[in-house]
Every structure is written in C-alpha cells, then in structure tokens.
Amino acid sequence: MANIVAIVGRPNVGKSTLFNRLVEERKAIEDNLSGVTRDRHYGHAQWGGKFFSVIDTGGYVTGSDDIFEKEIRKQVRLAIDEASVILFVVDCLDGLTDLDTEFAKELRGTDKPLFMVANKADNLDKMLTANEFYALGIGEETIFPISSSSGSGIGDLLDEVIQKFPDEGEEDPDEGVPKLSILGRPNVGKSSFLNALIGKERSIVTDEAGTTRDAIHTRYQLYGKDYILTDTAGIRKKAKVKEDIEFYSVMRSLRTLEDSDVVIVMVDASRGLEAQDVNLISLAIKNNKGIMIMVNKWDLIEKDHKTMQTFKDDMTNKLGENKWIPIIFISALTKQRIFQAMELAMRVYENKHRKVPTSKLNELLLPEIEKYPPPANKGKYIKIKYITQLPTKNPVFAFFCNLPQYIKSPYTRFLENRLRENFDFEGVPVKITYKKK
C-alpha cells in the first residue's frame, strides 16, 4: 500500500489515542505514563474513499542515554522514512516545549507532506493555545487543533491528509494473507527472531524482559508467499503481572492468538517447555489454531548427537496427547534454521486448510474401522458406515453410525490417530463428530 501516515511526536501527547481513533480499534495501548509505545505499530484506515496504513510510534526524546529511548528514536526515523504523510502531534495542554523544538529540527529536512496536529484541544481556549506552535515554522500552512479522545477536528485533518496521497490505496491489503503469531514467555527471543527474518530492526530488542508491549504486525514475504508475522509481548503467570501496562500487553498477545491462523510458541532452550508454554498451547488448541513449537537459543546448549532427540522426547512427553505438534530448534542470533521454521509454519497453515475427498476418506479408513470396530456397549454393536469432512475453517470430520451416543473417547483418539497416519495434519487440531445414520 503506497498510502502510509506516520504519527510522530514527543512522549505522552496522545499519539496512540489518535492511532486508535484512525484505525477505529483499540490496537495500541494507551496510558498516561510516557514511553508506553516503543515499536512501530501498524493499522489500516479509510477516509473519503481512500485507504491507508497508519504507523504509531514511540515518543521521541533527544539527549537521553536510556536504552529504550535510543531504540525508540531509531523506530521513529524508520517510520518517517517509510511514510508518505507525517502527522507531527503536539499537546495543547502543555504548550510548546523544548522537546517539540528539538524534534522539529529532525523533521525540518523532510520533503514529505507534514501536518502539525495540536492534540487535546478540547475547548476554545485550548484551540487558541495551538497558535503558539506556528513558532516552529514547519509543516503545511495550517495547524489542526484536534481531540483524539473525542474525535473533534479529526475529520478536517483527514480531508487535507488524503489530498496528499499518491493513489486510492487497497481496501484490505491483508485479506486472505496467512497470519502467524509468535508467542511465549518474556525474553525468549521473539523480537530477535522477527528482526533476523526480515533483516532489519522491526522490533526493539534488549536483555530486559517486557521490552515488547504492543502486538507488532509485519508483512513478510518468503519464497514468493506473503505472511503477516506478529511479534507479541511476553506472557507470564497472571499472579506475576502487577502493572496495568503489562496486563494490557498480555491481553493483546492473547487477542493476537485468537486472530491468528498459526501460533508459533517460542521456548527458551535453557529452560525447556514450561507450564506457561503448555497453557498457551492448550489455549491455541481450544481456539482451533495451527500450532508449532520453536526452541530458540539452541546455539547456547552443549550438544552431542543425542541432545536434540532427548530434548524433543522430553517436550513430547509434556505435551501428552498432543504429540502431533511439530518442534524445531533454532537460533535467532546465528539465524540457524530460521527459514526452515517459516517453512514449517507454512506447512502447518496448509495442513489447517487441507480438504480430504470423501471417497479417499472412506476408501482408507473404513477397512481399518472394520478391523477394529468400536467396542460394543450394553450388548449393542456400533457400525460406522460413512465418513466425510465438514465444510469448516478447521479440520472437522463427521462419522455417520447407528449408535453415536455409545462411542467413547478412547475410540475417538483411535480414529484421530488413523486420520493423522493417512493424511498430513501435523500441527493442526483435528475434531471428530458422530452423526446418526
């Protein structure tokens, strides 16, 4: 999409609130604490028949040695380079500040359309305060006083912004594109993996747990196929979540899981599969998602020829009945097997959408069912006569029989295993239902 609007400015001027208003969804975390947004955050919007992408950025601060503020500055510059229109957001409550003046120097060299947006102009007095920002001497001729929280003035702003777009834009550029999300505990290397894949700093990476806060969406292409990769905040046990920001970060991670096609659960090789990882996997199964386990930091493990199989066996035992979940060992730092991991994720996506012809199902499974029929119940014999796959988004198979109410869960597991042996459903939950015939 050629139409990209970047929202920039110093901390705590309401950039994320404006972003959420434009995309008409609470995608970015809003908080009165400055520095909540760190990475570039993307969404899609539409105004006047034109479609565009919106980038939310962290607050730009100069002259600071803080590691996050240094990385945020990089992310802001990348957003400015990528944008076709820039919205420089300032705050009518605080008026013109030194940070606004410093950031204006950064923007003065750009040749892109630049709009000065005076936020928090909730009444006439505040609207008049917006005039002092003319002293910065940058941007289009008019300063736009708005209120992100109420929506006041945003229509007038967008009327001018869309005049600067080079084309109409695509209605929904992500329609039908596979959605892959990377989830796991804090500090397992999710952002490092994403950055290694795309070859640039899409997400901020530090040794401090909780660096990523929002769910960071990235359009990615590999071997001619498009994906949407989402880096998420680390998920800890509920009892350990103390801050509101972390709570909302975790909620967005879980919502990302619900919106995904394939969930990549990343595990730290030095810690193995932990209870929190198993809980995430259970949640993905409950939501009928494709699932794979990616063991990161494999380069740090002392190995012999049996180490990988030992690790795999240990994790498979912890998965219990869910042994169909594939496991791959990678190193985001050295890029070991990162592209194989993406190939595996795409195979899981294809398996999730696999449709098995009814004739093939009956040809291969009915003979096995005749050899090992369902156990008789209360002296009554159960006869499975016909099998078909239902037209659902996830693999669901209907077995037509005379007494469906008497089939027990052990036999259902037997049928699921036969389905998996005959057809490739690696990484995908398979559901079986019984119908009377």
N, C-alpha and C positions, 0 to 999 in steps of 0.2 A: 504494500500500500504506500503510495507516494505522499499522502497527506499525513503528516506527523506533527502534533502540537506538544512541545515540551513546556512543562510548568516548573519554573525555577525561582529561586529567591533565598533569602536568609532563613534561619530556623524559625519555626512557630508563627508563620504569617498566614497559615491556612491553606497550604498547597494541597495536602491530601484531602481536605474537605472539598476544595474546588475539583480535584480529580474525581472524587466520588460523585459529585454533582454532575459532572460532564458525562461520565460513563453510566450514570443512573443506577449505581450499585455500590454498596459499601465494601469495596475491594481493598482499599488502603486503610491501615489502622490510623485512627485519629486520636490524639491525646494532647493535653495542654503542655506536657513535658516536651521540651525541644529535643531534636535528634532522634525522633521515633522512626522516621523513614530513613533508610540507609541506601538500599539498592535502587536502581531504576525499576519502576513498576509500570507495566503497560495495561491499557484497556482500550476498548473501542467505543466510539461515539458517533452521533449523527445529528446534523443540523441543516435545515434548509435544503434537504435532499442530497446533501454531501456527507460522505462517510470519512472518518479519520481516526487515526490512532492517537492516544493521549499518553504521555510519559510523566509520571510523578517522580520527583527527585528529592533527595535529602537536602536539608538546609546547608547553604554554602557559607563556610566560615573561613576567613583568611587569618594567617599569623598564629595558627594553633598547631601544637605538636601532637595532639590527640590522634591516635592511630585511626579511629573511626572517621574523624573529620577530614583527615588527609585522604582516606579512601573515598569518602563521600564527594570530595572535590573532583576526583577522577571520574566518578559516575556522572556528575553534573556536566562535566565537559563533554563526555561521550554523548549524553542526551542532546546537548546543544549542537554537536556535530551532526547528529542523526536527524534533527528536527527540520521541518520546512517552515514552521512558525514558532516563535518563542513567546511565552507569557511570563513576564517578569512581575512576580507578585510582591507587593509591599503591604504594610499594615497601617491603616488609618488611626488605630488606637495609639500606637507608639510614635507615629510620625516618621520623619526622615531620620535614619540612624547612620552611624559610621559604617556599619556592616552593609547597608544598602549602597552607600557611596563606593565602598571597596568593590562590591560585586558589580556595580555599574561599569567600573573600569574594565572588568573581564568581558562584559558584553559589548563595550563600545566598538570593538573591532569587527563585530559580525556584520555581514551584509544580508542577513536573513530578516524577514519581517519581524519586528519586535514590538509587542504591546505592553505598556505599563498598566498593571492591574492593581488598583488600590482596594484591597480587601477590608472587610469589617466596617464598610461604610453603611451602617445600619440606620442612620438618621441624617438629617440635613447638615448638622454641624460636622459630622464625620466626613460627609461628601465634600464640604468646603476644605477640610484638612487635606484632602487628596491633592489640592492645587500645589502644595509645597513640594511635591515630587517632580514638578516641572524643572526644579533646580538641577536635577540630574542630567538633563539635556540629552536624553536618549529615547529611542523608540519612535512610534508613529506620533502624529501631531497631538492626538487626544489621549488623556489619561482616563481610564474607565473605572469609576468607583463601583464596586460590587459588594454583595454579601454572599459568600459561599454557603453559609448556613441556611439562609432564607431563599437564595436564588435570585435576589434582586440585582438587576443590571446585567446579568449574565447573557440574556438574550441579545441585548445591544452589542455586547462584546463579540459574541459568536457571529452576529451578522457581518461584522467587519473582518473577523478572522477568516471566514470561509471565502471571502473575496481574494485572499492571498493564495488559495490552494491551486496547484497546477492542474488537477483533474477532479473528477467526480468521486473517485475512490471506490473500493469494493464494498458491497453491502455487509458481508460477513466473511472476511478472509480466512477465518479459522473453521468454517463449516466443513465437516467431514474429515478434518485432519486428525490423525490419531493423537490422543492426549496421554502423555506419560508423566507420572509424578514421582519424585524422589523423596521418600520419607525415611525417618529414622530418628535415633536419639541425637541429642546435641553433640556437635563436634566429631561426627563420624566421617566427614569429608564430602557432604552432599554438594556444597558450593564449589569445592575444588574439582569434583568430577564434572560438573556443568562447565566450568571455565576451561578444563582440559579438553572437553569435547569440542567446544566452539572456538577455541584458540584465542579467546580474549577474556578480559575481566568482566563477565556479566554479573557476577555476584561478589560482594566483598568477602574476603577470606582472612580470618585471623585465628590465633590459637584459643581465643576466648569463646567459650560456649555461649550460644544465644546470639551470635553475630547476625544471622538472618532472622528477620522478623516477619516481613510480608511473604506471601507466596509469589515467587518471581517467575513469570511466564516468559519463555523464549521460543521463537520459531527456529527450527533447526532442520537442516537437510543432510541426509546421508544416503549415498548410492542412489541418487535421483528420487528419493522419497522424503516427503515433508513430515515433520512431527512438531508437536508443541510439548516442550520439556518444561516442567515446573519444579523449581527448587523451593523447598519449604523450610519453615522453622523447625528446629529440633523438638521432639516431643518427649517430655519427661513424665514421670508419675504425677498424677493430679495433686498428691499431697505435697510435692516439692515445688509446685507452681505458686509463687507468692505475689508477684507483681501483676497488675492489670494488663500491662503490655504483653507479657509472656502468655497470659491467659488468652488474649485475643489472637496472638500469633499461633498458638496451638489450635484454636478454633478454626482459623483459616487453613491450617495444614489439614485438618480433618475434613473441612469442606472441599479442599482440593482433591482429597482421596475420593470423595463421593462423585466429583465431576470427571474423574479420570477413566480412561479405558484400561490402562495397565499401571499397577502400583509397583515401583521398584523400592523394596525395603533394603536400605543400606545398613550394613552391620560392620562394626569395628573388629578386625581380625584378632586384636589382642584381647577382646572381651567375649567374642563369640555371640551366639544367639541368646539374648536375654529375655526375661519375662515381658518387658515392654515391647520388644520386637514381635513376640508371639501374639501379644494383644493387638498390635497393628495388623498382623496377618489375618487374625480372626475377624477383625473389622472389615478388611478388604474382601474376605470370603463372604461375609454377611451381605456386603453390597454388590456381590457378583462381579468383582473386578478380576482382570488378569493379574497374576502375581509372580514376581521373581525375587530372589534374594541375591544381593550383590555384596560380597565380602570385600571391604576396602582395607587399605594399608597392608596388603599381602606382602609387600616388599620388606616390612619390618619383622616378619616372622622367620625364625630359623627353621629351615626345612630339610627334609630328606625325601626319598621317593614315595614315602607313605603318608607324609604330612597332610597333603590335600585331601586324600581319601579319609583319613582319620577325622579331620575337621568336618567333612561332608557327612560322614556316618553319625557323628555326634549331633549335628544340626538336624539331620533327618529323623533321628530318634526323638528329638524335642518337638518335631512337627506332628508326631503321632500319625493319624490317618491321612494327613495332608502331605504325603510323600511325593505327590505329583508336582510340587513347587520346585522349579529348577534353581540351581545355585551356581553362581560364577564368582571366581576370585579375581580381584583387580587391584591396581594401584593407581589412584588418581594422580599421585605425584610423579610417577615414572611413565604414566599412560599405558601401563601393562593391561591388555585385554579390554580397554575401554570401548573400542569399536565392536569387539565381539559381544560385549554386554548390550550394546544397542541393537545388534543383530538378533540377540536372544529376545530382547524386549519386543522387537517387531514380530518375531515368530509367535510369541505369546499373544500379541494383538491379532494376528491372523488366525490362530487357534480359537480365540474367543469368538470370531465371526465365521468359523467353519460350519458349513451346512453339509450334512451327510445324506445322500439319496436314500429314500425309504427302502428301495429294492436292495441296496447294499447292506443296510441295517439288518433286514430280515434274513438275507442270504447268509450273513456271517454269524449273527447272534442266535437265531432260532435253533440251529443244530446244537449249539453249546447249552442252550436252555433245556433242550430235550435230554441231553446227557445228565445235567444237574438241575432238575426242576425244583421249584420252591417246595419246601417241606410241607407235608400235609398238616392241616390244622383241624382239630376236632373231627377227625375222620373224613375230612373233605379234601379232595385233590384240587390243586390250583393249576390252571392251564393258561400259559401266556400264548396268545395267538397272533399278535401283530405288534410291530414297533414303528414309531415314526418320530422325527424331530419336529418340535413345535416351532412356529414362526416367531421366535422371540429374539431379543438382542443378545441373550446369553444361551449357551447350550442347554436345552431342556428336552428330555426325551420322554415320550408317553408310551407306556407298556399297557396294551389292552389285554385284559384277562377276565376270567369268570368270577373270581372272588378277590378283588383288590384289597379288601379290608383285612385279609389274613396274611398278607406278605409282611414279614418282619425286616427290621433294619439290617441284620447281617446279610440277608439275601440281596438287599438293595446295594450294599457295598460290593457284593459279588458281581452284580450287573454293572456297577460303575467301573470296576476293575476290567471287566471284559470290554467295555466301551473304550477304555483308555488303551488296552492292548491292541485293539483293532484299528483305532483311529487316533490321530495325534491331537490330544487335548492337554498337552503339557502346559502347566502354569495357569490352567483355567478351571474354576469350579464347575462341576457337571451336576445338574439336578435331574432327578428321576421322579416321574409321577405315574400313578396307576389309574387307569380308567376301566370301567366295566364294559364288557362286550358280550 
